[in-house]
Amino acid sequence: MSFDKEKVLQLCNHLSKNTLMQTLEIEYIDAGEDFLVAKMPVNPRVHQPMGLLHGGATVALAESVGSAASIMFVDPEKQEVRGIEISANHLKSKREGIVYGTARIIHRGRSLHLWEIKITDEEGNLISLCKLTNMVLPKRAS
């Protein structure tokens, strides 16, 4: 089976409708066989009281892109993905503009996926470094 970037991006953006990802204006913009990229605007909607990008919003971007990336490696008809652990080191602040989350696979097992997610700004500065572990489960009947 060949990789179809446009199909992946279309699916990820479609699944974001009426979710936290839509609320935070997260948009999936690039994909490859072992990575996925999303962007999120930095504005007062995602600020903490000091006018900076909220760490929770940063982690929401990281978990969103890392979880969506695992979908590229499963059969959505038969399997589901659940984030089971996430960690984040916030290295630089951001007041406005755009941040990008790039998830790259570190370990792709049958039941666990480990992702490194780098949150960067428009100039490529590292804002946060995150690690996400996803569990792959059999899909439950609705």
Stockholm file with secondary structure:
# STOCKHOLM 1.0

chainA/1-142         MSFDKEKVLQLCNHLSKNTLMQTLEIEYIDAGEDFLVAKMPVNPRVHQPMGLLHGGATVALAESVGSAASIMFVDPEKQEVRGIEISANHLKSKREGIVYGTARIIHRGRSLHLWEIKITDEEGNLISLCKLTNMVLPKRAS
#=GR chainA/1-142 SS CCCCHHHHHHHHHHHTTTSHHHHTTCEEEEEETTEEEEEEEESGGGBCTTSSBCHHHHHHHHHHHHHHHHHTTSCTTTEEEEEEEEEEEECSCCCSEEEEEEEEEEEECSSEEEEEEEEEETTCCEEEEEEEEEEEEECCCC
#=GC SS_cons         CCCCHHHHHHHHHHHTTTSHHHHTTCEEEEEETTEEEEEEEESGGGBCTTSSBCHHHHHHHHHHHHHHHHHTTSCTTTEEEEEEEEEEEECSCCCSEEEEEEEEEEEECSSEEEEEEEEEETTCCEEEEEEEEEEEEECCCC
//
